Amino acid sequence: MWAHVVNAALGIWLMAAPGVFGYAQSTPATVDRFAGPVIATFAIVAWWEATRATGRWNVALGAWLVVSPWILGYEPTAAIVNSMACGAVIAALSLVMGDFNPSKYGGGWKSLWQRDPLHEQRDRAGAGEVVGRSSSVKEGGARE
C-alpha cells in the first residue's frame, strides 16, 4: 500500500508543481493538472484490496508523463525534469501490488458458484459449528 500512498502524493504534487516551478501558463501545466488528479484518484482507489488492480492504470499515465515532454515540446527545463521524474516513479510504483489475501473477503466473485464459500465457513466457525465441506442442509435452510 505504501507505493499507492506515494503515487497519490505525487499526483497531488503534479497539481502544485506548475505554481511552484513557475510554468503555470504553459502546456506542461495543463498536462500536470489533468494527469495529477487522475493519478491521485487511481492511487487512492487502489489502497483497498478489492480494488488494488485499479492502480495499474497509473502505469500508462506515468509513461505518458515520461514521453510527453518530447511529444508536446515542453519549454521550461523544470517542467521536463518534473514530468519525467514523476512519471518514471509513478509507473514503477504502480507495478507494486502488495499483499492480497483472498480469504479475507471470502474468495471474491468466484464464491458465488462455490459449493462451500470461505465466508460461510467463517460464519459457521464463529457460531461454534465445525468447519467442513458438508453440503447437507439443516432444517430452516442453513447449511451444516
Phi, psi and omega per residue, in radians:
M1 nan -0.459 -3.109
W2 -1.027 -0.602 -3.132
A3 -1.149 -0.640 3.131
H4 -1.261 -0.559 3.076
V5 -1.149 -0.749 3.104
V6 -1.112 -0.733 3.108
N7 -1.112 -0.673 3.088
A8 -1.109 -0.732 3.107
A9 -1.129 -0.692 3.100
L10 -1.160 -0.628 3.068
G11 -1.090 -0.726 3.089
I12 -1.175 -0.672 3.095
W13 -1.067 -0.715 -3.137
L14 -1.052 -0.568 3.106
M15 -1.236 -0.556 -3.107
A16 -1.575 -0.423 -3.017
A17 -0.976 -0.735 -3.139
P18 -1.022 -0.663 3.097
G19 -1.262 -0.645 -3.120
V20 -1.216 -0.765 -3.083
F21 -1.599 -0.112 3.037
G22 1.433 0.528 3.041
Y23 -2.101 0.755 -2.983
A24 -1.212 -0.438 -3.097
Q25 -1.946 1.014 -3.093
S26 -2.587 3.016 3.116
T27 -1.070 -0.746 3.112
P28 -1.037 -0.598 3.117
A29 -1.133 -0.705 3.121
T30 -1.115 -0.772 3.122
V31 -1.090 -0.797 -3.132
D32 -1.102 -0.694 -3.096
R33 -1.308 -0.360 3.017
F34 -1.532 -0.771 -3.090
A35 -1.253 -0.653 -3.082
G36 -0.958 -0.970 -3.128
P37 -1.156 -0.560 3.127
V38 -1.198 -0.749 3.108
I39 -1.096 -0.799 3.128
A40 -1.081 -0.706 3.139
T41 -1.123 -0.861 3.120
F42 -1.051 -0.693 -3.130
A43 -1.162 -0.735 -3.130
I44 -1.200 -0.701 3.091
V45 -1.098 -0.560 -3.113
A46 -1.345 -0.039 3.111
W47 -1.113 -0.569 -3.075
W48 -1.559 2.540 -3.086
E49 -1.033 -0.717 -3.058
A50 -1.162 -0.433 -3.111
T51 -2.059 0.376 -3.065
R52 -1.028 -0.588 -3.090
A53 -1.179 -0.287 3.114
T54 -1.060 -0.517 3.133
G55 -1.090 -0.337 3.128
R56 -1.132 -0.410 3.100
W57 -1.101 -0.412 3.131
N58 -1.241 -0.293 3.051
V59 -1.071 -0.835 3.139
A60 -1.144 -0.716 3.129
L61 -1.168 -0.672 3.073
G62 -1.134 -0.703 3.089
A63 -1.107 -0.680 3.105
W64 -1.085 -0.711 3.123
L65 -1.139 -0.539 3.126
V66 -1.245 -0.725 -3.060
V67 -1.625 -0.263 -3.079
S68 -1.073 -0.565 3.087
P69 -1.038 -0.603 3.128
W70 -1.388 -0.694 -3.100
I71 -1.226 -0.739 -3.067
L72 -1.700 -0.103 3.082
G73 1.167 1.052 3.140
Y74 -1.079 2.506 -3.124
E75 -1.687 -1.000 -3.086
P76 -1.252 2.414 3.137
T77 -1.096 -0.630 3.131
A78 -1.065 -0.673 3.130
A79 -1.176 -0.677 3.135
I80 -1.136 -0.866 -3.110
V81 -1.122 -0.777 -3.129
N82 -1.085 -0.804 -3.104
S83 -1.122 -0.798 -3.100
M84 -1.215 -0.716 -3.134
A85 -1.171 -0.842 3.130
C86 -1.097 -0.742 -3.129
G87 -1.080 -0.743 -3.135
A88 -1.154 -0.752 3.138
V89 -1.172 -0.749 -3.138
I90 -1.090 -0.798 3.142
A91 -1.101 -0.751 -3.122
A92 -1.166 -0.781 -3.107
L93 -1.259 -0.363 3.107
S94 -1.238 -0.310 3.111
L95 -1.463 -0.202 3.095
V96 -1.457 2.003 -3.076
M97 -1.726 -0.413 -3.124
G98 1.376 -3.053 -3.128
D99 -1.350 2.527 3.065
F100 -2.331 2.173 -3.092
N101 -2.039 1.616 -3.087
P102 -1.134 -0.415 3.130
S103 -1.233 -0.328 3.126
K104 -1.127 -0.549 -3.105
Y105 -1.938 0.247 3.068
G106 1.416 0.255 3.057
G107 1.684 0.031 3.081
G108 1.253 -2.627 -3.068
W109 -1.107 -0.539 -3.108
K110 -1.140 -0.311 3.115
S111 -1.186 -0.251 3.118
L112 -1.159 -0.540 -3.114
W113 -1.965 0.145 3.057
Q114 -1.380 2.640 -3.108
R115 -1.221 -0.705 -3.105
D116 -2.443 1.422 -3.039
P117 -1.098 2.724 -3.078
L118 -1.065 -0.653 -3.108
H119 -1.183 -0.545 3.058
E120 -1.255 -0.622 3.084
Q121 -1.096 -0.755 3.117
R122 -1.133 -0.701 3.112
D123 -1.051 -0.774 3.128
R124 -1.164 -0.709 -3.133
A125 -1.136 -0.637 3.111
G126 -1.227 -0.464 3.134
A127 -1.557 0.080 3.097
G128 1.567 0.122 3.128
E129 -1.532 2.830 3.125
V130 -1.408 2.298 3.121
V131 -1.456 2.185 3.122
G132 -2.758 -3.027 -3.099
R133 -1.829 0.574 -3.129
S134 -1.273 2.434 -3.138
S135 -1.976 0.101 3.134
S136 -1.318 2.686 -3.057
V137 -2.012 2.307 3.099
K138 -1.337 3.004 3.050
E139 -1.129 2.333 -3.106
G140 1.718 -0.049 3.037
G141 1.652 -0.058 -3.134
A142 -1.460 2.546 3.108
R143 -1.353 2.655 3.043
E144 -1.494 nan nan
